[in-house]
Amino acid sequence: MFRACADVDGLRQLVADRFGITPGDGSLWLPIALTAKGPLYGEAIAPDAGSPEQYRQPHHLSDRQRQTLYALAFRLLDWLQAPPSVYLLQFALSNEGIVFDRLWPYPAAGAIASLPAQTPDLFTAHWLCLSHQPLLDLSIPGS
């Protein structure tokens, strides 16, 4: 899994050829907790406008954008035969739709936004997935 995700150009080409999604650079992330029973999708993460080294969650997406991302994530993880883990699908939005950047096979830097915002945070969710413990939901308390 790490090798497949590390081959950014190869994975971009695969997503373009197999799923018809435009490849390119992106600065948004969709968290996916892939449990033994299937995927759970978290709220999108974006860089904080005030500081590129800080992140915020949730980042609002339209229903159409969300459904396109969920479908891409599901199909890509299925095709890669991904094991349980937390993945971050890095993407951008364009006038034509979703732009695929890369897939991170662990909670990368943007996941830090989940610490104050999401229950469980992505690092705890990652541990639960890796240790095959139950994970029922990713939620933003109060929303």
C-alpha angles and dihedrals in degrees: 000000000000091000093049091050093044090057092077096168092047093048091047090052092047092051091048094048100037102033104022095237119144114244123223145111120312139178101196126088134207111203115218121187104199106201128182087261097048143283129322116196123215128204115280120266125219135182113265110255091226097054129016090210091061129069139202135209135228104040111183118243127178118249090251093053091046094050092049090051093046091051092048093047093048094048094043095048090046092050091049090047087230118198122228110292141112112276130188116212106205114209148147133221122237136172087264094051134256123010113203116220108166147311120246113206093209139028100294126193096294090060089077087080088069094064097083097021113045137053113244098017115231094257092055090043089052091054092047091052094046093048092045093240122150117278112178104173148355108221142170106226113234097018 
